[in-house]
Amino acid sequence: MKALILAAGFGVRLREMIHGRPKPMAPIAGKPFLEHLINNLKKKGVKDIVLAVGYLSDYIVDYFGDGKNLRVNIAYSIDNRPLGTAGTIKYAQSFFNEDFLVLNGDTFIDLDFFDFLKYHQEKKADVTIAVAKKFQGRGGLIVLNKDKTVKEFKEIIGHQKGKGYNNAGAYIFKPSVLKFLKKGERASLEKDLFPLLIEKKYKLVGYPIKDYLDIGSPESYKKAIQVLKRMEGK
């Protein structure tokens, strides 16, 4: 199984904490956050990795190179335009000819990625989405049916309460679902591609997990530092 990491984030909210680095290169426990993601993939048996980079891409390419120093194989999908999550995946599609893993570059999930793939295959899903069991009351809300298929996506305004799940930022995709996107055009997963797939009766399935870490805000970044330091034994 190959993995695609979406690592083109600007890190606007972390600007004062990451000092000119791309967001996935935010330092934690002596190494970039992105290195923690790559090491976690390697630990779970995923060693063929594509990094989708844009903003300050040279910073990331120069640091990781071909991945040999980390004992993985790294390739790059480079585009400096803000293509959105779905647009970035579409741009990197040529690297994948079978079901593949996608990870947000600002999210850390400690799960068995091959169990994730097995679940996707057993459900005969077109897209499988890792979802957190407790919705945090902000951002996007994923509503599942009893059989774990995705019913709908809702945008939550402010801190409204709602029954549903957080998108935890990990996916398994069939490459064929990307045919509805045009390479080089901006598109969002939750606002554009996923609603379209549901409308066209494609099968999207939720994969419930307990928790995940993200570095999207100063508060969550500080929490990630604490947790990953404990995991690293530092």
C-alpha positions in Angstrom: 0.0 0.0 0.0 1.2 3.5 -0.9 0.5 6.6 1.2 0.0 10.2 0.2 0.6 12.9 2.8 -1.0 16.3 2.2 1.9 18.5 3.2 1.2 21.8 1.5 -0.2 23.7 4.5 0.8 27.3 5.2 0.4 27.3 9.0 -1.0 30.8 9.3 -2.2 30.3 12.8 1.1 28.8 13.9 3.2 31.5 12.2 4.8 32.9 15.4 5.5 29.3 16.7 7.1 27.7 13.6 9.2 30.7 12.4 8.9 30.5 8.6 8.6 26.8 8.2 5.8 25.0 6.3 3.2 23.8 8.8 4.0 20.1 8.5 7.6 21.0 9.4 6.6 22.4 12.8 9.2 21.1 15.4 8.2 18.5 18.0 10.6 16.5 20.2 13.6 17.5 18.1 12.2 16.6 14.7 9.5 18.0 12.2 5.9 16.9 12.7 6.0 15.4 9.2 8.9 13.1 10.3 6.7 11.8 13.1 4.1 10.9 10.5 6.6 9.2 8.2 8.1 7.2 11.1 4.6 6.1 12.1 3.9 4.9 8.6 7.2 3.0 8.5 6.5 1.5 11.9 3.1 0.2 10.6 4.6 -1.2 7.4 3.9 1.5 4.9 7.2 2.5 3.3 6.2 3.9 -0.2 5.2 7.5 0.5 4.3 10.5 -1.7 4.5 13.9 -0.2 2.2 16.5 -1.8 4.0 19.8 -1.2 3.6 23.4 -2.3 4.3 26.3 0.0 8.1 26.3 0.7 8.4 22.9 -1.0 12.2 23.1 -1.2 12.3 23.2 2.6 10.6 19.8 2.7 12.4 18.2 -0.3 15.8 19.3 1.0 15.1 17.8 4.4 13.7 14.4 3.4 15.2 13.8 0.0 14.3 10.3 -1.3 13.6 9.0 2.2 16.6 6.6 2.4 17.8 8.2 5.6 14.5 7.2 7.2 14.5 3.8 5.4 11.4 4.7 3.3 10.8 5.6 -0.3 9.7 9.2 -0.8 8.4 10.8 -4.1 7.0 14.3 -4.5 3.9 15.8 -6.0 4.8 19.5 -6.3 2.4 22.3 -7.1 2.5 25.8 -5.6 -1.1 26.6 -6.3 -3.6 26.3 -3.4 -5.6 23.4 -4.8 -7.5 22.3 -1.7 -7.6 18.8 -0.2 -9.3 17.1 -3.1 -7.5 19.1 -5.8 -4.1 18.2 -4.2 -5.1 14.5 -4.2 -6.2 14.7 -7.9 -2.9 16.4 -8.8 -1.0 13.4 -7.3 -3.2 10.7 -8.8 -0.6 9.5 -11.3 1.4 7.9 -8.5 -1.4 5.5 -7.6 -3.0 2.6 -9.6 -4.7 0.8 -6.7 -6.4 1.8 -3.5 -4.2 4.1 -1.5 -3.9 5.8 1.9 -4.2 9.6 2.3 -3.1 11.4 5.5 -3.5 15.1 6.3 0.0 16.6 6.9 -1.1 18.3 10.1 -2.8 15.2 11.8 -1.3 12.3 13.6 -3.3 9.1 13.9 -1.9 6.0 15.7 -3.8 3.2 13.9 -3.1 0.0 12.0 -3.2 1.2 8.4 -3.5 -2.3 7.0 -6.5 -3.0 9.2 -7.9 0.3 7.9 -7.4 -1.0 4.3 -8.9 -4.4 5.2 -12.0 -2.6 6.6 -12.2 -0.6 3.4 -12.1 -3.7 1.2 -14.5 -5.7 3.4 -17.0 -2.8 3.2 -16.5 -2.6 -0.6 -16.1 1.1 -0.1 -15.1 3.7 -2.7 -13.7 5.9 0.0 -13.2 5.1 3.7 -12.8 8.0 6.2 -11.3 7.7 9.7 -13.7 9.5 12.0 -13.3 10.5 15.7 -16.0 9.1 18.0 -16.6 12.5 19.7 -17.4 15.5 17.6 -15.7 18.6 19.1 -18.4 21.1 18.1 -16.7 23.0 15.4 -15.7 22.6 11.7 -17.3 19.8 9.7 -19.7 17.2 11.0 -19.9 13.7 9.5 -23.2 11.9 10.0 -23.1 8.1 9.6 -25.9 5.5 9.0 -26.1 2.4 11.3 -24.0 0.4 8.8 -21.3 3.1 9.0 -21.9 4.4 5.5 -21.7 8.2 5.3 -25.2 9.8 5.3 -24.1 13.5 5.0 -21.6 16.2 5.7 -22.6 19.2 7.8 -20.8 22.4 8.4 -21.0 23.5 12.0 -21.1 27.3 12.8 -19.3 28.4 15.9 -19.6 25.8 18.7 -23.1 24.4 17.9 -23.8 20.9 19.3 -24.5 18.1 17.0 -24.5 14.3 16.8 -21.8 13.1 14.6 -18.1 12.6 14.0 -15.0 14.6 13.3 -13.1 13.9 10.1 -9.8 12.6 11.6 -7.8 13.3 8.4 -7.0 9.7 7.2 -8.6 8.1 4.1 -8.5 5.1 1.8 -9.3 6.0 -1.8 -10.2 4.1 -4.9 -8.4 6.1 -7.6 -11.5 5.9 -9.8 -13.4 8.3 -7.7 -11.1 11.1 -8.7 -12.4 11.1 -12.3 -14.9 13.8 -11.3 -12.1 16.3 -10.6 -10.0 18.2 -13.1 -6.2 18.2 -12.6 -5.0 21.6 -11.5 -8.4 22.9 -10.3 -9.1 23.8 -6.7 -11.5 21.4 -4.9 -12.4 20.4 -1.3 -13.0 16.9 -0.1 -15.9 17.7 2.3 -17.5 20.5 0.3 -17.0 19.3 -3.3 -15.9 15.7 -3.9 -17.6 13.8 -1.0 -21.1 15.4 -1.4 -20.8 14.7 -5.2 -19.9 11.1 -4.6 -22.8 10.6 -2.2 -25.2 12.2 -4.7 -23.9 9.8 -7.4 -24.5 6.8 -5.0 -20.8 6.0 -4.4 -20.1 4.2 -1.2 -18.4 6.3 1.5 -17.8 4.6 4.8 -16.7 5.8 8.3 -14.0 4.0 10.2 -14.4 5.0 13.9 -11.3 5.7 15.9 -10.7 6.8 19.5 -8.7 10.0 19.0 -6.1 11.8 16.9 -3.7 14.7 17.2 -3.6 17.8 15.0 -1.5 20.9 14.8 -4.0 23.3 13.2 -4.1 25.8 16.1 -1.6 26.9 18.8 -3.6 25.0 21.4 -3.6 21.7 19.5 0.0 22.1 18.6 1.0 22.4 22.2 -1.0 19.3 23.0 0.6 17.4 20.2 4.1 18.3 21.5 3.2 16.9 24.9 1.7 13.6 23.6 4.4 12.9 21.0 7.1 13.6 23.5 5.6 11.0 25.7 5.4 8.6 22.8 9.0 9.3 22.0 10.0 8.8 25.6 11.4 12.3 25.9 
